[in-house]
Amino acid sequence: MKNLVILNEGPYGNERSYNGLRLALGLAKSDGEQLRLFLIGDAAACAKHGQKTPNGYYNVESILKGIAARGAEIAVCGSCMDARGIGDGELVPGSTRGSMDVLTSWTRDADKVLVF
């Protein structure tokens, strides 16, 4: 099944993106599931490389790396990156600059779309 997970919220402050990433990781680990992950709005900051969190606190960068390592496609809204001062070279490995055209294409192709 083709799954698209869209995250809108920032990486920290509430757990919406964290929970979306946990679900995405579960889907990425499942046999027969294809996963695409699109980060838009404040969620663009989830893909910022070099996050340092206190010991014992979740780190969305490490979750994203685990999702990418399982072959999922990860795109980050380019205009959202620009608005937040995030350059292409600052993205977590395995994620790329995306666009509304990418999101549109992925949405049309998905069997399920999950939004957080």
Long-range contacts (C-beta under 8 A, 24 or more apart in sequence): 1-32, 1-33, 1-34, 1-111, 1-112, 2-34, 2-36, 2-109, 2-110, 2-111, 2-112, 3-27, 3-33, 3-34, 3-35, 3-36, 3-110, 3-111, 3-112, 3-113, 3-114, 4-36, 4-37, 4-38, 4-106, 4-107, 4-109, 4-110, 4-112, 4-113, 4-114, 5-35, 5-36, 5-37, 5-38, 5-114, 5-115, 5-116, 6-37, 6-38, 6-39, 6-40, 6-103, 6-113, 6-114, 6-115, 6-116, 7-37, 7-38, 7-39, 7-40, 7-43, 7-46, 7-116, 8-40, 8-41, 8-42, 8-43, 8-115, 8-116, 9-41, 9-42, 9-43, 9-116, 10-42, 10-43, 10-45, 10-46, 11-43, 11-45, 11-46, 11-48, 11-51, 11-60, 12-53, 12-60, 16-116, 17-43, 17-46, 17-60, 17-116, 18-58, 18-60, 18-63, 19-116, 20-114, 20-116, 21-46, 21-60, 21-63, 21-64, 21-67, 22-63, 23-114, 23-116, 24-67, 24-72, 25-63, 25-66, 25-67, 25-70, 28-66, 28-67, 28-70, 28-71, 28-72, 29-70, 35-67, 35-70, 35-72, 35-73, 36-72, 36-73, 36-74, 36-75, 36-106, 36-110, 37-64, 37-67, 37-72, 37-73, 37-74, 37-75, 38-74, 38-75, 38-76, 38-77, 38-98, 38-102, 38-103, 38-106, 39-74, 39-75, 39-76, 39-77, 39-80, 39-95, 39-98, 40-76, 40-77, 40-80, 40-103, 41-77, 41-80, 42-80, 42-84, 43-80, 44-76, 44-77, 44-80, 44-81, 44-84, 44-86, 45-84, 45-86, 47-74, 47-76, 47-86, 47-91, 47-92, 47-95, 48-86, 48-90, 48-91, 48-92, 49-90, 49-91, 49-92, 49-93, 50-90, 61-92, 64-92, 64-94, 64-95, 65-92, 65-93, 65-94, 67-94, 68-92, 68-93, 68-94, 68-95, 69-94, 73-106, 75-102, 75-103, 75-106, 77-103
